[in-house]
Amino acid sequence: MKEERYFYQPDIDAGELTKDDTQHAVRVLRMKEGDEMWLMDGKGSFHKAVITLASNHHCTYRIIQSFPQKPQWQGHLHLAMAPTRLIDRTEWFVEKATEVGVDELSFLDCQFSERDVVKTERLNKIVISAMKQSRKGWLPQVNEMQPFRKFITTERKGQKFICHCYEGEKPYLLDVLKAGEEATILIGPEGDFSIEEVRMAEQNGYQAVSLGPSRLRTETAALMAVHLYQVKDINERL
């Protein structure tokens, strides 16, 4: 049985793969005219297509049939984190979060941040690759980095949480998440949020929560938050 090939094609009506995907399909995979492939538009549909022209610089196709996908979870998860000093850890998180299931990713410039720049173009490529690998119908939105204050003072729908390591009574995130609702979850840098940032977030409607008794790295905490959101949704539907 021939392996099914998947490509990200945001403009389905274009009728031609992007330059990078053309090179991958024709030069690497040796695909040719008449071969079938799957196109993912990142907007909720898969499209079965057949190649009509395969050259070194062009790979055109004809759509055979389109398959709208049902959402794999309800609600909208927006995870905002301070990027790690070593960018490969942030990239690892972005890949895994896409595989597990997230709708939107933002990056925060906090008081104790050790990195104030992220290359969203590269992160988008990682997200696209992870979307194809995990067969997701929707492409997560990757936002440019922004100051912490600007992010938390922007009006957002649904539940809002901030995860931090300071002592005090904090409910477990899984216990207070409401399945099927929009949620924004904040994860701080390696040095955690400052106390001032925590207070500022709470003044803007963010609830302080715990991810459990262990002290987690930034990227681990962010992935844990994504996982708990999905666990809550799965438990609700069982």
C-alpha positions in Angstrom: 0.0 0.0 0.0 1.4 3.4 -1.0 2.0 5.8 1.9 -0.3 8.8 2.0 1.4 12.1 1.7 0.2 15.2 3.4 0.9 18.9 2.5 -0.2 22.2 4.0 -1.9 24.3 1.4 -3.6 27.4 3.0 -4.9 28.5 -0.4 -6.6 25.4 -1.8 -7.8 27.3 -4.9 -4.3 28.1 -6.0 -4.0 24.7 -7.7 -0.3 24.5 -7.1 1.9 23.5 -4.2 4.2 26.1 -2.6 7.8 26.2 -3.7 9.1 24.3 -0.7 6.4 21.6 -0.9 7.0 21.3 -4.6 10.6 20.5 -4.1 9.8 18.1 -1.3 7.1 16.3 -3.3 8.9 16.1 -6.6 12.6 16.0 -5.7 12.5 14.1 -2.4 9.4 12.0 -2.6 9.6 11.5 -6.3 5.9 12.1 -6.8 4.7 12.3 -10.4 1.6 13.1 -12.4 -1.3 10.9 -11.4 -0.1 10.4 -7.9 -2.6 11.2 -5.1 -1.9 13.3 -2.1 -3.7 15.0 0.8 -3.9 18.7 1.3 -4.6 20.4 4.7 -5.8 23.9 4.6 -5.4 24.5 8.3 -9.0 25.8 8.5 -10.7 22.6 9.2 -10.7 20.6 6.0 -8.6 17.9 4.3 -8.6 17.7 0.5 -7.8 14.6 -1.6 -6.0 15.7 -4.7 -4.2 14.3 -7.8 -1.1 15.7 -9.3 -1.6 17.1 -12.8 1.9 18.4 -13.4 5.2 17.5 -11.6 8.4 19.4 -12.6 11.4 20.7 -10.7 9.7 24.1 -10.2 5.9 23.4 -10.3 3.6 20.8 -8.9 0.0 21.5 -9.8 -3.0 19.5 -8.6 -6.7 18.9 -9.0 -9.0 18.5 -6.0 -10.9 15.2 -6.1 -12.9 15.5 -2.9 -12.9 17.7 0.2 -13.5 16.4 3.8 -14.5 18.9 6.5 -13.2 17.8 9.9 -15.0 17.8 13.2 -13.2 19.7 16.0 -11.2 17.4 18.2 -12.0 19.5 21.2 -14.4 22.2 22.3 -13.5 25.7 23.3 -10.3 27.7 22.5 -7.0 27.3 24.3 -4.6 30.3 24.2 -1.3 29.4 25.9 1.0 32.4 26.6 4.6 31.7 27.8 7.9 33.5 28.3 10.3 31.9 25.8 13.2 29.9 27.3 16.8 31.1 27.2 17.6 28.1 25.0 15.2 28.5 22.1 15.3 24.8 21.3 13.2 24.2 24.4 10.6 26.6 23.3 10.6 25.0 19.8 10.1 21.6 21.5 7.1 22.9 23.4 5.6 24.4 20.3 5.9 21.1 18.4 4.4 19.0 21.3 1.7 21.5 22.1 0.5 21.4 18.5 0.5 17.6 18.6 -1.5 17.5 21.8 -3.9 20.3 20.8 -3.7 24.1 21.2 -5.5 26.9 19.3 -3.2 29.9 19.9 0.3 30.6 21.1 1.7 33.8 22.4 5.1 34.8 23.9 5.6 37.2 26.8 8.5 39.5 27.6 8.5 39.4 31.4 10.6 41.1 34.1 12.7 38.0 34.6 12.7 36.9 31.0 16.1 35.7 29.6 15.0 36.0 25.9 13.2 39.0 24.4 13.1 37.8 20.8 11.5 34.8 19.1 11.4 34.1 15.3 7.8 33.4 14.6 8.5 32.5 11.0 10.5 29.5 12.3 7.9 28.6 14.9 5.2 28.7 12.3 7.2 26.1 10.2 7.4 23.9 13.3 3.7 24.2 13.9 2.9 23.3 10.3 5.1 20.3 10.5 3.5 19.1 13.8 0.0 19.8 12.4 0.7 17.5 9.4 2.3 14.8 11.6 -0.6 14.7 14.1 -3.3 15.1 11.3 -4.8 18.2 12.9 -7.5 20.0 10.9 -6.7 23.5 12.2 -3.4 25.4 12.3 -2.7 27.0 15.6 -2.1 30.8 15.5 1.4 31.9 16.5 1.6 35.5 17.7 4.5 37.9 17.9 6.2 38.4 21.3 4.7 41.2 23.4 5.3 42.9 26.8 3.6 41.1 29.7 1.6 44.2 30.7 0.2 44.7 27.2 -0.9 41.1 27.0 -2.7 40.9 30.3 -4.5 44.3 29.9 -5.9 43.2 26.5 -9.5 42.1 26.9 -9.9 38.3 26.4 -12.9 36.0 26.6 -13.3 33.0 28.8 -11.3 31.8 31.8 -7.9 33.3 32.5 -5.2 31.7 34.6 -1.6 32.4 35.7 0.6 29.6 36.8 3.4 30.5 39.3 5.5 28.9 42.0 5.0 31.3 44.9 3.6 29.9 48.1 -0.1 30.3 49.0 -3.4 28.6 48.4 -3.9 27.9 44.7 -6.4 25.5 43.2 -5.2 22.8 40.8 -5.7 23.9 37.2 -7.6 20.7 36.3 -10.1 21.4 39.1 -11.1 24.8 38.0 -10.9 24.5 34.2 -14.4 24.4 32.6 -14.6 22.1 29.6 -15.6 23.5 26.3 -14.9 27.1 27.2 -12.2 29.5 26.0 -9.2 29.7 28.3 -6.0 31.7 28.4 -3.1 30.3 30.5 0.1 32.2 31.4 3.4 30.4 32.0 6.4 32.4 33.3 10.1 32.4 32.5 12.8 30.2 34.2 12.9 32.7 37.1 9.1 32.8 37.3 6.9 35.8 37.1 7.7 38.6 39.5 5.4 39.2 42.4 4.3 42.4 40.8 3.4 40.6 37.6 1.3 38.1 39.5 -0.5 40.8 41.3 -1.0 42.7 38.1 -2.4 39.6 36.4 -4.8 39.0 39.3 -6.0 42.6 39.1 -6.8 42.0 35.4 -8.9 38.9 36.1 -6.4 36.1 36.0 -6.7 33.4 38.6 -3.5 32.0 40.2 -3.4 28.2 39.8 -1.1 25.2 40.5 0.1 22.6 38.1 0.9 20.2 40.9 3.6 19.7 43.6 6.6 19.4 41.3 8.6 22.5 40.2 8.6 22.3 36.5 10.7 23.9 33.7 9.0 26.5 31.7 8.4 24.4 28.6 7.3 21.4 30.8 4.8 23.6 32.7 3.4 25.0 29.4 3.0 21.5 28.0 1.4 20.3 31.2 -1.2 23.1 31.0 -2.0 22.2 27.4 -2.4 18.5 28.4 -4.7 19.3 31.4 -6.9 21.4 29.1 -7.3 18.4 26.8 -7.8 16.0 29.7 -10.6 18.1 31.0 -12.2 18.1 27.5 -11.8 14.3 27.1 -13.3 13.6 30.5 -16.3 15.8 29.8 -17.1 13.9 26.6 -16.6 10.4 28.0 
